[in-house]
Amino acid sequence: SILALTLTCKKPTPTELFAADIGKALQAAVKEVDSVNPGLDFNNHFKAVSEAVPANNWILLDTLPHQHVEGQKDAAEFWLNKVRVAFRSEGG
């Protein structure tokens, strides 16, 4: 697990991190989310995902990541609440 490795490994530079498999996977996920055109019916769903995906960038931070992750979670929840309200108003 990444968390266990943090106890024994030195922190990679951003260049090293993005060259590693995890960095490539993060970049691919962001590009894939950015390339989606959800249309009007799923726009809020898309916005929730696009706010949540950057929370994975916590591994790039020099400080404790909880504020970054919490902020991304709150932003995603904002859009998910809009999805819930729309679903309830449609009689779902």
C-alpha positions as CSV (number, residue, x, y, z in Angstrom):
1,S,0.0,0.0,0.0
2,I,1.2,3.5,-0.7
3,L,0.6,4.6,2.9
4,A,2.9,1.8,4.3
5,L,5.6,2.8,1.8
6,T,5.7,6.4,3.0
7,L,7.3,5.1,6.2
8,T,10.3,3.6,4.5
9,C,10.8,5.4,1.2
10,K,12.0,8.9,0.3
11,K,9.5,11.2,-1.3
12,P,9.8,11.2,-5.1
13,T,10.1,14.5,-7.0
14,P,7.0,15.4,-9.1
15,T,8.9,14.4,-12.2
16,E,9.7,11.0,-10.8
17,L,6.1,10.6,-9.6
18,F,4.5,11.4,-12.9
19,A,6.9,9.0,-14.7
20,A,5.9,6.2,-12.4
21,D,2.8,4.0,-13.1
22,I,0.7,5.7,-10.5
23,G,1.5,9.1,-12.0
24,K,0.6,7.9,-15.4
25,A,-2.7,6.4,-14.1
26,L,-3.6,9.7,-12.4
27,Q,-2.9,11.7,-15.5
28,A,-4.9,9.2,-17.6
29,A,-7.9,9.5,-15.2
30,V,-7.9,13.3,-15.3
31,K,-7.7,13.3,-19.1
32,E,-10.5,10.7,-19.4
33,V,-12.8,12.8,-17.1
34,D,-11.9,16.0,-19.0
35,S,-12.8,14.4,-22.3
36,V,-16.3,13.3,-21.4
37,N,-19.3,15.3,-22.7
38,P,-22.1,14.1,-20.4
39,G,-24.9,16.1,-21.9
40,L,-27.5,17.9,-19.9
41,D,-29.0,14.9,-18.2
42,F,-25.7,13.9,-16.5
43,N,-23.9,17.2,-16.2
44,N,-24.1,17.3,-12.4
45,H,-22.9,13.7,-12.2
46,F,-20.0,14.6,-14.3
47,K,-19.2,17.7,-12.3
48,A,-19.2,15.6,-9.1
49,V,-16.7,13.1,-10.6
50,S,-14.5,15.9,-12.0
51,E,-14.3,17.5,-8.5
52,A,-13.6,14.1,-6.8
53,V,-10.8,12.8,-9.2
54,P,-8.3,15.6,-8.2
55,A,-8.5,14.4,-4.6
56,N,-6.0,11.7,-5.7
57,N,-3.4,14.4,-6.2
58,W,-2.8,14.3,-2.4
59,I,0.3,12.3,-3.0
60,L,1.9,15.3,-4.6
61,L,1.5,17.6,-1.6
62,D,4.3,18.5,0.8
63,T,2.0,19.1,3.7
64,L,-0.7,17.0,5.3
65,P,-3.2,16.2,2.5
66,H,-6.4,16.2,4.6
67,Q,-7.4,19.8,3.7
68,H,-7.0,19.1,0.0
69,V,-8.9,15.9,0.1
70,E,-11.6,17.4,2.3
71,G,-12.0,20.3,-0.1
72,Q,-12.4,18.0,-3.1
73,K,-14.9,15.8,-1.2
74,D,-17.0,18.9,-0.3
75,A,-16.9,20.1,-3.9
76,A,-18.1,16.7,-5.1
77,E,-20.8,16.5,-2.5
78,F,-22.1,19.9,-3.7
79,W,-22.8,18.4,-7.1
80,L,-24.1,15.1,-5.8
81,N,-26.6,17.0,-3.7
82,K,-27.9,18.6,-6.9
83,V,-28.2,15.1,-8.4
84,R,-30.2,13.9,-5.3
85,V,-32.5,16.9,-5.5
86,A,-33.1,16.4,-9.2
87,F,-33.8,12.7,-8.7
88,R,-36.3,13.4,-5.9
89,S,-38.1,16.1,-8.0
90,E,-38.4,13.6,-10.9
91,G,-40.2,11.2,-8.6
92,G,-37.3,8.7,-8.3
